[in-house]
Amino acid sequence: MMMDVNGPSVVVVRPPAVASAVASCWSTAAVRDREGNEARGFLNLKRLLGKPDQFRFVIEELAKSVPAGVAVAACDKGAWPLVGALVLQLGTPGVLVRPDPKEYFVS
């Protein structure tokens, strides 16, 4: 079964440049999910890593949405670079959540 997706629906009230930066991370490649279902189209925010100006801009805008005094968490290894940049911007703790327990180099 193949599902087609036209592209991301990004709704950002302010500023519109965030929407275009995020939309530039859209891919129309065919991929399979964990159950083996094939779909076309996904959002890969890691593409921002290759666009330093857009990456910096998105991090600065995300930082405005985080309340003071909270930690920022990422539950997907792909999100860890975004959270790392975000906690550097905020000067707040970051938490990296693993889907499976780490069984090596644990202290």
HELIX and SHEET records of a PDB file:
HELIX    1   1 PRO A   16  ALA A   23  1                                   8    
HELIX    2   2 LEU A   45  GLY A   50  5                                   6    
HELIX    3   3 PRO A   52  ALA A   63  1                                  12    
HELIX    4   4 LYS A   77  ALA A   79  5                                   3    
HELIX    5   5 TRP A   80  LEU A   90  1                                  11    
SHEET    1   A 3 MET A   2  ASP A   4  0                                        
SHEET    2   A 3 GLU A  38  LEU A  43  1                                        
SHEET    3   A 3 TRP A  26  ARG A  32 -1                                        
SHEET    1   B 2 VAL A  72  ALA A  74  0                                        
SHEET    2   B 2 GLY A  94  LEU A  96  1                                        
END                                                                             
